Amino acid sequence: MKNENTMNTFSEAANLSRIYAISLISFILVLCISGYFFISHNLNYYRELAEKQLESVGRLKARELSYWIHEKIRDSETISQNQTFRENLATFLENPDDPQQKASLKRWIKLLCDIEEYSEINLYDAHFEHLLGYPDKKNPNIEKPPLAFFNESINNPKSSFAGIFRNTYDQSANMYFFVPIDTVDNKGGQIRVLMVVTINPHTFIFPYVQTWPTVSDTAETLLFKRDGEDVLFINELRHRKNTSLNLWIDIKSNPQLPAAMGALGKRGLVEGLDYRGEPVLAVILKVEGTPWLMVSKLDASEAYHNVWVYLWMAVGLMLSVVIIVALSGLMIWNLKRQKWLIGKLNVEQENRELANRILSLNKYANDIIILADSEKNIIEVNNRACKRYGFSENEFTKMTTSTLFADSKSTSMSTTMCSKTTNNRFESVHMAKSGEKFEVEISVSEVESNAKKYQQWIIRDISERIRAEKELRETSEKMNAFFSSNLIGILFGDIYGNIFSTNDEFLRIIGYDRDDLQEHRIDWKNITPEQYLDLDYKYIRMAQEEGSCTPYEKEYTRKDGSRIWVYIGYVLIGEKHDKSVAFILDISGRKAAENEIIYLCDKLKEANSTLEARVEERTQELQIRYEEVEKLNFEILEMSGDLQDKNAKIEHALTQLTAANKELEAFSYSVSHDLRSPLRAISGFSEALLEDYAKQLDETGRDYLNRLINASQRMGVLIDDILKLSRISRAEINLNRIDLSYDIKNIINTLAETEPDRKYELVFNGSLEVLADQSLVRVALDNILRNSWKFSKKREETVITVGEITKVTTDKFCVYNDDSPIPDELVGVINNNKYKTIYIRDNGAGFDMKYADKLFGAFQRLHSNSEFEGTGIGLATVKRVILKHGGHVWADSAPDRGTTIYLTFNNQPDTGDNNERKTDFIN
Amino acid sequence: MNAKPILLIEDNPDDEELTIRALKKNNISNPVDVVRDGEQALDYLFRRGAYAGLENNLPPQLILLDLKIPKFDGLEVLKQIRQNPATKLLPVVILTSSKEEQDIINGYDSGANSYIRKPVSFADFTDAVHNLGLYWLILNECPPTQKQGVV
């Protein structure tokens, strides 16, 4: 399609360009012809114009000249007829030597010359002897006019114009008029005297001829006369100097010369070449009364100048129009050609693609395609063929199509089939390289390429199709068997009530026959009792949403009016889900059994109701018993009310106690705070006294003041400790797993810094990880370790051992005091996994265990201040801290043998409060 | 020398005497103005009531504030100082009477610049003043002038 289009476009383009070329040529022709006519018309026009101009000017001049000469002749005649002149002349002739007469005549002549602007007047006698003249000449007989005219005029009684000649003596050009005067001489005889009047032609006649009345570069008028075989130009020429009476041009050898034409008798407008050889337009005229001819001429180039201008303009215009038209035509043609070429390119591309597509179609087609020659030799196969048969392309090319068949029978059949020219499509069996046989459908067609015949075999593997068909057949047989088995009712219908087909079982269930069905007398809505329709719609909706419904039970009205219970289920198919395939199971038997059961159940209910009456009786009895119990319960409740009262009282007491505790704490805080104030004053002013007035006091006074200062400072420390203690009571516990060894090291390091020279050793035994509040435990450890440090200051080396006790027996526990074994209760605590027991042992002063019960009380001291200073609050604080953790604390010691402090920490802190109470015993 | 005063807010005359003595002993040339309760302190700072005439006086260089004072307590006074734009940048050193109080001050976001434990020892005072960067404004080596205003 595309191809044709492009071809059309191409031939159209060719046509178009042909039309274009023709129209261009004819356009040019028309232009040329009209140009030709235009030019020739103009040539004529300008020629006429020139002719008119030349003729009018020429005629005018010729006429004027003619008149002028005629007038000059008449003037001279008038002179000759003048009586006075004649008398004077006669007198002179009577006595030519009389000077008086001579002078008188000369005056006359001079007068004439002056009046008439003659250059000369000379009088000659009949023998051409000079008689008299003006102006005077040196040799009047030599300086004579040309003799030829003289002879002619002497015999002519009339005046005549001789023409213009050059003098033989001075070569000047002169016009000569011969005037014969008849008079009488001194002897009384008739005598003719010739008066020759000379006029300088340069004064009037030459300028007149030579001037042109309009502006022109080349126009000129010239006078000439025939002189034998030549023409002689009389006046000076415009374009050549020194020609007056000086230029002869041969008539015969210059026939184109207008003057020559004139000499040969031609008059009027002529075209020719002038004396320069230039082409000219000329008008030839005769000057009447003279021997002259006149030519007024104009160069053809000037005459036709405008024509040439028009011509060039026209030619230029034409050329540019032609060029523009030709160029635009060329451009359009180029565009067309380009378009055509692109079109052609596209077509070629499409063809190539098509070829590729066909090739790939062949190659990758799902069908097997084999190209063989007329001898059945395989030439080419597609990919599918290689895949299906298992031969490579090379192997194929060595095979014939006949070898593909599974057996000779198929081969021969194929031969007959292939010989047919039409409808050679047949089924057969082929064999692959592996020996696998498969059914094929073969279509063979003849193709012709480059005058060679080929066979194209299109082979389709139909083994799958045949298998599928077989399977389908089997399935449908199974379905049919099922459908007609009457095991179950099957129905094809729709949701609007139509039934398209059913099996016999369904018809049996509803009691209709096949005729009813075929005549559309069965509508499932009509045979459904009204109470089941809603149920049906509900399940139809379900099937529409989910594809199928869960089977359900309903009843149909049979043809005889009886009802039958069925179990029905269906799927909906079709685009709108409105076609149904349903199974229907007759469950009337089961329903009957169910009804039987219901009946039996009713019976059972009856029996039950008698039983219930009896139960009611018993229940009432029970109710009485129950009320009695209730009564008892109430009594118990009253008693428990008492108990609650008591609980409330306890709670109240507890609240009061807490309040009292808080008040006490606040009180102790406030007291210790306010105590500090006077103390500050005492110590402060004592110091001031000591600083400012030390000189006024003696040794004892200063000592007193120092004591005052020391005492008040000690009290300050005491108050701080009390505050600390009270703060611990108020502090909230924040439990974490902490390693005590870190804090212990820090505290000992701090203490060691205060006494850098002291020797000490710190020993750790076992794990010291406990569950405790870090800041509180640090306060407790600080107090214990301070004590250890303090009480062992007298030892050579302080040894502090901190460790863990996991198990203990009563016997081995006490290190220092064998007399007072550890109470069993504490052994129980140590051995209990719930607690972790830590001991801190020093090698200090120790104490007597009989004061052990005072050890952890506030302000209790076992050593004098001079021996070991202290406030007696340290261990009270320790106890406070440990109890707050729900742990235990006790000590073991003996004088001079060191002290061990035991601390237990609750590893499960929730039961802390109970333990606190229990372990108070040590106080 | 027209040094800015130090304002001492203290109700205990003993402590007052000891504090002033400590400052004097250590060549503090600034005059020390003393007020005895919270109300007076605020009147002094905001130039009102009995102190209305002091408007043109220089504001204190440093405030030494006791916590336990009548009427408004020290923390309340501090709060007011910090809320008022005119006084909120004044350095305030709190005078504490116990470690307990020190903890209270630390516990609150009180706005105190420093604290000194009573009785005021010169070493403590120097540390506090050092911390405030006021060293050269308050301490100098000149002999003490006897300017001391007790208002």
Interface residues (C-beta under 8 A of the other chain):
Chain A: Y669 S672 H673 R676 S677 P678 R680 A681 S683 G684 F685 A688 E691 I719 D720 L723 R727
Chain B: N12 D14 D15 L18 R21 K25 K68 S97 S98 K99 E100 K118 P119
